[in-house]
Amino acid sequence: MQARCDRRSRGWLAASVTGLLLLSGVAHADAVLDWLNRAAVAAKQQNYSGVYVYQHGEHVEVLRVLHRTQGKGELEKVEVMDGTPRQFLRINNDVYCHLPDGKNVRLERNAPRRFFPALLPNEPARLLEHYSARLGGSERVAGRSCQVVILEPRDGYRYGYNLWLDRQTGLPLKSRIINEYGSVVSMFVFSEIQIGRAPDASLFRNDLVGKQIQQASLDQPTGIAWGVTPPPGYERVQEAVRMLPGKQAPVVHLVFSDGLSVLSMFVEPADAQVQRLQGLSAEGAIGVYAREVDGYTVTTLGEVPNTALIETGNSVTSRKR
């Protein structure tokens, strides 16, 4: 009788421990998702201004960002502070790039990607299908206390991400992409930031007087439809036809994303007079894979593992429209 009671007690204890562990795991997952949701909302709804550094490979840029929310949506201004002067002004989903010559402005309508710190999608829960997420410790960035969130890939088609989220507002203040070897691929980090005070509306004045507006993408489709099978979790978020500097013919530009990682593809007529990329290469920290398909050069690139580049590039097919 005593042995039976002992077995029942041990069984009840084991079940209780298992239940507590499951509840703990659920609570932990909810806590991580809560931070990701806060970060996604903060990047769109907070007023802020600051200076951040973007580093990929050996390339470093310093940028100033101003973000203002108002009744009609968002205003955002990003200025590159070193090298060739560039300025981007985003009015809701339209991005105006004021070119260094002071005479031309390139307009991208319904731009799918936003500037740092707006890294996360509207529904961060979808990321957990392809990334495992956990909370790290607390660290300071730009003088503010941050919660570290670690996103690790569940497969070989994407890199890992470390995010530093402001404890008071949830706004991302630092982000690192980590490859499969644990090395940093690229990083954004604020050196100074002010959160909560709206930058003056006059700073977002879009001066177009006397300037030529160029549409970043063309309306007319090419005569070929391109079929692409991206890696699991990646969806086509943009398809455009562009005239790019140094190109004689329009270039098809496709963008795929899992909500965090981004993979781009450019398709252009192969030019026998121009030396062309073939196979794998790299431009700094950005991987590049190129091949020819039916007389066209298909170039796939992004801060993603080579497996994602190669499989996406090799999946391309063409057909007449």
NORFENFEN-V329863 format. One record per backbone hydrogen bond with DSSP energy under -1.0 kcal/mol. NH is the residue of the N-H (numbers start at 1). CO is the residue of the C=O. E is the energy in kcal/mol with one decimal. If there is no record, write none. Layout:
nh/co/e
NH/CO/E
NH/CO/E
This chain:
nh/co/e
5/1/-2.2
6/2/-2.5
7/3/-2.5
8/4/-2.4
9/5/-2.8
10/6/-2.7
11/7/-2.6
12/8/-2.9
13/9/-2.6
14/10/-2.8
15/11/-2.5
16/12/-2.3
17/13/-2.7
18/14/-2.7
19/15/-2.5
20/16/-2.5
21/17/-2.5
22/18/-2.4
23/19/-2.6
24/20/-2.5
25/21/-2.6
26/22/-2.5
27/23/-2.6
28/24/-2.5
29/25/-2.5
30/26/-2.5
31/27/-2.2
32/28/-2.3
33/29/-2.5
34/30/-2.3
35/31/-1.8
36/32/-2.2
37/33/-2.7
38/34/-2.3
39/35/-2.3
40/36/-2.3
41/37/-2.2
42/38/-2.7
43/39/-1.9
45/41/-2.4
46/42/-2.4
48/67/-1.8
49/194/-2.0
50/65/-2.3
51/192/-2.2
52/63/-2.7
53/189/-2.8
54/61/-2.9
55/187/-2.8
56/59/-2.2
57/185/-1.1
59/56/-1.9
61/54/-2.7
63/52/-2.9
64/79/-2.5
65/50/-2.7
66/77/-2.3
67/48/-2.8
68/75/-2.8
70/73/-2.9
73/70/-2.1
75/68/-2.5
76/90/-2.2
77/66/-2.4
78/88/-2.8
79/64/-2.5
80/86/-2.4
81/62/-3.2
87/98/-1.1
88/78/-3.1
89/96/-2.7
90/76/-3.4
91/94/-2.8
92/74/-2.0
94/91/-2.1
95/108/-2.7
96/89/-3.1
97/106/-3.2
98/87/-2.7
99/104/-2.2
102/99/-2.0
105/212/-2.8
106/97/-2.6
107/214/-3.3
108/95/-2.8
111/93/-2.7
118/115/-2.6
119/117/-1.9
126/123/-1.7
127/124/-1.6
128/125/-1.0
129/126/-1.4
130/127/-1.9
131/127/-1.5
132/152/-3.1
134/150/-2.0
136/148/-3.6
139/146/-1.9
141/144/-2.5
144/141/-2.2
146/139/-3.0
147/165/-3.1
148/137/-2.5
149/163/-2.9
150/134/-3.0
151/161/-3.3
152/132/-3.1
154/130/-2.5
160/178/-2.6
161/151/-2.5
162/176/-2.5
163/149/-2.9
164/174/-2.6
165/147/-2.8
166/171/-2.8
167/145/-2.6
170/166/-2.8
173/164/-3.1
174/164/-1.1
175/188/-2.7
176/162/-2.3
177/186/-2.3
178/160/-2.8
179/183/-2.5
182/179/-2.0
185/177/-3.2
187/55/-2.5
188/175/-2.4
189/53/-1.7
190/173/-2.5
191/51/-2.7
192/51/-1.5
194/49/-2.9
196/47/-3.4
203/200/-1.8
204/201/-1.7
205/202/-1.4
207/205/-1.1
208/206/-1.0
211/208/-2.1
212/103/-3.0
214/105/-3.4
216/107/-3.1
218/241/-4.2
225/319/-3.0
227/317/-2.6
234/231/-2.0
235/257/-2.5
237/255/-2.6
238/255/-1.3
240/253/-2.6
242/251/-3.1
247/244/-2.1
251/242/-3.4
252/267/-2.6
253/240/-3.4
254/265/-2.8
255/238/-2.4
256/263/-3.0
257/235/-2.1
258/261/-1.5
263/256/-2.9
264/301/-2.9
265/254/-2.7
266/299/-2.7
267/252/-2.4
268/297/-1.9
270/295/-2.5
274/271/-1.5
279/290/-2.9
281/288/-2.6
283/286/-2.8
286/283/-1.8
287/302/-1.7
288/281/-2.4
289/300/-2.7
290/279/-1.8
291/298/-1.9
293/296/-2.9
296/293/-1.3
297/268/-3.2
298/291/-3.3
299/266/-2.9
300/289/-3.2
301/264/-2.7
302/287/-1.7
304/302/-1.7
309/305/-1.4
310/306/-3.0
311/307/-2.4
312/308/-1.8
313/309/-2.7
314/310/-2.7
316/313/-1.0
317/227/-2.2
319/225/-1.6
321/223/-2.0
